[in-house]
Amino acid sequence: MALLIIDDLVDIVLMDVAIPGSDGVEVARHGNIGNLKNVPVIMVTGNAEVSQIEKALEQANLACMTCSADKVELVARVQSALKLKQEIENSKVREKQLEDRNEQLLKLSSVDGLTGIANRRYFNEVLEREWRRSKREGQPLSVALADIDFFKNYNDTYGHLSGDDCIRKVAESIRNSLKRPGDMVARYGGEEFVVILPATDYCGSVQVGETIRLAIESLQLEHESSPIQQVLTVSVGVATVTPGNHAQMINPEQLLAIADQALYKAKHLGRNRVYHEGCNSVSVIKQTS
């Protein structure tokens, strides 16, 4: 039996129902059906049994046209099929362009323009999602807030353009400090960053916080107007909770508030350090090295 092979360069297929040694319906049925879906097929018959042929095509699950061998009808059918194919292709192009634009808009609505990391809006969405997952799986969830120490002094000394460059470098350094696919950093506002750490307990969250602190310090960005060191540093506040734990009945907003309180204490204790605020009034301080 002959095989019908169709490539991407074919616009239309004309087949005679009466193929020597076979028949057109069987050839089409055993052809490349995947490509047939994108190419119009016209079956030409010289007899009056058009309805029987159409029924056979329908049973073969082929979207083919049938026509007689009349030249006028054949030309009209071909022109109609080609016009329809062009309209379908144009529609697909428009759909793809629309999908690309929607994807770009979604990305723009989720990414911070200065740093390229997630923005606060997207962070809130991820936090809600991870909160539900942690609650469902009974896993701890940690968040860390990191704030550049004496950033106002930095801006006053080096200018806002240098300040923007500093924020970008800190964002990149924090992102590189996160090793698991589920961990995420977002710009929380100004010179403040927030990190989500799913399935991470107290010890793990403090370790990540310290990794971030050391990574920023190791950048060795000059900060001559800092009262504590002559290089750029960050303070980090961390909080951990297991959603659904009756001893820790809080919500995502309260978890953030606890991390913010921990950040405040890290600053109060001298900055350039990590402070973990327990959700049951248990506080642990990670001193600087």
N, C-alpha and C positions, 0 to 999 in steps of 0.2 A: 504493500500500500504506500502511496506517495505521502510524504510528510510536508506539512505546511509550516515553514520557518519564516517568522516575521521579525525584522529588526526595526530599530528606532527610525530608520530613514524612510520607511514605507508610510504613505499617507492613506492608501486605500487598497483593498484587495478585491479583484473581480474574479469570480469562479463560475465555471459552468457546472451545472448540476450533473451533467452527463460526462464525467471524466472517464476515459477509456480504462477499463480494468477495475474501476472503483466507482464511487459516487461522491459528489462534492460535500454532502453533509457529513459523511464519515471522515473524509480528509480534514475538514474543519474541526470535527470533534476530537481528532487525534493530533491536532496541531498544537502550536505553542499558545495555549489558552490564556496565559498571563498577558502576553502581548496583544492577543486578539481583543482584549477588553479595551485597548486604547486605539484600535484601528478599525475603521468601518469595513464591513465585509458585505459585498453584494453578490448574491447567487443569481445567476442568469439561467432561465429555463425557457425552453422552446415550446413547451406544451401548456395546456390550460390548467394543469393540476397544481396551481400555485398554492392553494389552501393546504394541500397535503404536505407540500414542501415546507411551508411556514410552520405547520404543526411539528414536523420532524426537527426543524431548527429549534423550536421552543423546547422540545424534549431533550435536545442536546445542550440546552442552556446556552445558546449562542444568540447574541443580539445582531442578527443579520437581516438585511433587506432582501426581498426577492423582486425580480422584475422579469418581464418577457424579453425576448431577443430584439424587440422593437428598438430601433436606433434612437428615436426621439425620447422614449421613456428611459432608456439606459443613460443617455447624456444628462437628463433631468435628475435621475437618481444619483449619479456621480456628483454632480454639482451640489445637490442638496446635502449629500453625505460629507463632502469636503468642507462645506460651509459650517455644518454642525460640528465637525471635528475642530475647526479653527476656533469656533466660539468656546468649545470646551477647553481647549488649550489656553486661550486668553483668560478664561475664568480661573483656571488653575494658577496662572501667573499672578493674577490679582489677589487670589487667596494667599499665595506664598508671600507676596509683598505685604499684605495685611498682617499675616502671622509674624513676619520679621519686625514690622513696626510695633506690634503689640509686645513682642519680646523685648525690644529696645526700651519701650516705655516702662515695662515691668522692671527691667534692670535699673533704669534711671530712678524709679520710685523706691528702690531697695538699697541703693548704693550711695554712700557719702561722696559728694562731688570732689572734696579736697583730697581725701585719703584713698579712695577706691575700696574701702572696706564697707561692711554693712552699715546702714544708718540706723537711727533710733527707732524709726517706724518698723523696719524689718526685724530688728532685735525684739521688739515687743511681740511680734507674731511668733518668732522662734521660741521665745520664753514661754508663751502660752502652750505651744505645741509640746515642748520638752517637759513642761509641768504636767500635762496630761499623761505623757508617756511614763514619767517617773512615778506618778500616782498609780498608774495601771500596773507597772512592773514592780512597785515597791522599792525603787532604787533612789539613792540620795541625789540631790541636785544642788550644785554650787554655782554661785555667781561671784565675780570679782570686779570691783571698781578700781581703776587706776587713774591717778591724777598727776600731771606733771608738776613737780615742785617749783614754786615761785615762777610760774610761767609769765605773770604780768611783768616781773622784773626782766625776764628774758626778752619779751617784746619791747620793753622800754629801752633796753640796752642795744639790741641787734636789729630792731625794726620788725614790722609785721610780715614782710616777705620772708625774712629768715624764720620768723615764728611759724609761718605756714609750712615751710620746709622742715622745720623741727617736728611739727605734728605729723607730717607724712612719714618721717623716719621712725618716729615712735610707733605709729600704727603698723608699719611694716615689720618692725622688730617684735611687736607683740604677736602679730599673725605668725611669724616664723617660730615663735616660742611654743605655739600650740601644735601638738604632734598627732592628735586624734582627729579623724574626719568630722566627728560630731561636735568638737569644740569650736566656738565661734567668737570672734571679737567684733565689736561695733563701736562706732564713735557715738558717745553718749551725749556729747555737747561740749563745745569749746575745746579745752585741753583734757577732757575726761573721756575715758574709754571703759567699756564694760565687756566682760567675758562670760560666756555661758559654758559651764562644764557639766554635761550630763553624766550620770552614773559615777559621780566623783564625791568621795567622802571628805571629812575634815582634813585628814592627813594629805590626801591627794590635792585638795584645793590649795592648801598652804604651800605645798611644793610647787605647784604651778605659779602661784603668786610670787614666790621667791625667784623662780626662773625668769619671770617677766621683769622683776625688779633688777636682777643682775644683768639681764640682757640690755636694758636701757642704760644702766650704769656703764656697761662695757662699750657702749657706742662712743664714749669719751667725747661727747659734744660739749664744747666749751660753754660754761655758764658762770662768768666771772661775777655776776651780781647775785648769785645764790649765797645765802648766809651759812649754808651747811657744807657745801662742797663746790669746787670750781668746775665741776662737770654736771651735766643734766641728770636728774634723778626723778624717780616717781615714788609716790606712796600708794599702797594697795590695801583695800579693805575687802575682806572675804566673808561670805556667809554660806552656810550649808543647811539644807533641810531635806527631810524625806516626806514628800507630799502625801497626805492621808494618814500620817502618823498622829495618833490622838494626842500625843504629848507635844506635837508641833503643829497645831491647827492655825496655820497662817496661809496667806495667799501670795501670788507672785509679786504683787506690789509691796507687800510687807517684807518679803525676802530682800527685795531691792533696798528697802528702807533700812534693813538691818545691815546690809553691806555698806550702805552710805554712812551709817553710824560707825562701822568699823573703820572706814576710810577717815572719818573725822578724828577718831582716836589715834590712828597711825600718824596723822599730821600733828596732833597735839603732843604726841610722845617724841617728836623730833624729826618726822618725815624720813624719806628713804628707808622705809620698812614695810613689812606686811603685818596686818593685824586681822585676826580671825575673830569675828563676833559670833558666839554660839547662840542658837535660836532658843536655848533654854537658860539664858543668862549665864552661860559659861563662856568666858573670854580667854583666848590664848594669844599671846604676843609672839611673833617671830622677829627676833632682833636682827639688825643688820649684821652682816659678816665683818 
